[in-house]
Amino acid sequence: MLGEIISAYPRISIVAIGFVVTLFSMLVSKYVIDQNAMKELKDKQKKAQESMKAHKGNMDKMAELQKEVMGYSMEMMRHSFKPMLITMIPLLLIFGFIRNTFSQTSIATSWFWYYLVTAMAFSFLLRKPLKMA
């Protein structure tokens, strides 16, 4: 049944799959990552980058600020690893399913690009309603 629907409407199917996968990934991120801590880190990073612009001539201060920005980036990356670990196995299974299912459809060679554009668009559209940083 599902295979027949996907074969009949491959473009619509990939858009629907892209939406579901993006929503799942974003919900996991929203509830696993401390949103307030991430917002604080982004604000601190932004202030440090503004300070870097103000101290362009002073190499010592620039190096110190750059080190500070790098520390904030590393902290944000550490926070983002948790949801990645949670979503990795389901996403790999879904991609295997997609690859096998869409190999017999009219978008066999371009399904990945449909998925990528769809996922990026839905990610952009869902950030505001999900109140994600």
C-alpha positions as a printed Julia matrix, in Angstrom:
133×3 Matrix{Float64}:
  0.0    0.0     0.0
  2.67   2.52    1.04
  4.9    1.44   -1.83
  2.08   1.99   -4.31
  1.43   5.51   -3.04
  5.12   6.37   -3.18
  5.43   4.98   -6.71
  2.36   6.9    -7.85
  3.35  10.21   -6.22
  7.12  10.21   -5.66
  7.58  14.0    -5.44
  4.74  14.47   -2.97
  6.0   11.47   -0.99
  9.52  12.85   -0.68
  8.12  16.22    0.45
  5.99  14.46    3.09
  8.95  12.36    4.25
 11.13  15.48    4.35
  8.56  17.24    6.52
  8.21  14.33    8.95
 11.97  13.8     9.26
 12.63  17.53    9.73
  9.88  17.83   12.33
 11.19  14.78   14.2
 14.74  16.08   14.16
 13.73  19.56   15.3
 11.51  18.24   18.11
 14.32  16.06   19.41
 16.67  19.06   19.3
 14.15  21.31   21.0
 13.61  18.98   23.94
 17.17  17.69   24.32
 19.08  20.97   24.01
 18.71  23.61   26.72
 17.36  26.44   24.55
 18.11  29.13   27.14
 21.74  28.05   27.45
 22.1   28.02   23.65
 20.62  31.51   23.4
 23.02  32.79   26.06
 25.97  31.22   24.27
 24.91  32.78   20.95
 24.51  36.18   22.6
 27.95  35.93   24.22
 29.47  34.84   20.93
 27.84  37.75   19.11
 29.13  40.25   21.7
 32.64  38.82   21.43
 32.5   39.09   17.63
 31.39  42.72   17.92
 34.32  43.35   20.26
 36.61  41.78   17.7
 35.42  44.31   15.13
 36.09  47.14   17.58
 39.63  45.9    18.33
 40.8   45.19   14.76
 44.13  46.95   15.25
 45.05  45.25   18.54
 46.3   41.75   17.68
 46.64  40.61   21.29
 43.05  41.55   22.1
 41.89  39.99   18.81
 43.6   36.7    19.67
 42.02  36.72   23.13
 38.56  37.43   21.74
 38.99  34.83   19.0
 39.85  32.24   21.63
 36.7   33.25   23.54
 34.54  32.92   20.41
 36.06  29.5    19.72
 35.18  28.39   23.26
 31.56  29.42   22.75
 31.46  27.59   19.42
 32.85  24.42   20.98
 30.27  24.6    23.79
 27.42  25.01   21.29
 28.74  22.1    19.25
 28.9   19.92   22.36
 25.24  20.7    23.05
 24.26  19.83   19.47
 25.87  16.36   19.61
 23.19  14.97   21.95
 20.28  15.29   19.5
 22.51  14.14   16.66
 23.26  10.89   18.49
 19.56  10.34   19.19
 18.44  10.97   15.59
 21.3    9.33   13.7
 20.08   5.7    13.68
 16.45   6.5    12.75
 17.68   8.84   10.0
 20.03   6.21    8.58
 17.16   3.72    8.5
 14.88   6.25    6.82
 17.51   7.11    4.21
 18.0    3.43    3.45
 14.24   3.08    3.01
 14.08   6.17    0.8
 16.99   5.05   -1.37
 15.5    1.6    -1.93
 11.95   2.84   -2.43
 12.71   5.71   -4.78
 15.19   3.77   -6.91
 12.24   2.51   -9.01
 10.49   5.87   -9.41
 10.75   8.77  -11.82
 12.94  10.69   -9.36
 15.43   7.87   -8.82
 18.44  10.05   -9.64
 17.25  13.25   -7.94
 15.37  12.18   -4.78
 18.18  13.41   -2.55
 17.95  16.96   -3.94
 14.17  16.98   -3.49
 14.66  15.83    0.08
 17.45  18.34    0.81
 15.52  21.36   -0.48
 12.37  20.2     1.32
 14.2   19.65    4.61
 15.89  23.06    4.43
 12.6   24.81    3.64
 10.68  23.07    6.42
 13.52  23.69    8.87
 13.35  27.4     8.08
  9.55  27.44    8.36
  9.36  25.41   11.58
 11.97  27.32   13.6
  9.62  30.17   14.53
  6.55  28.1    15.53
  8.74  25.71   17.55
 10.5   28.68   19.19
 13.97  27.42   18.41
 17.05  29.64   18.52
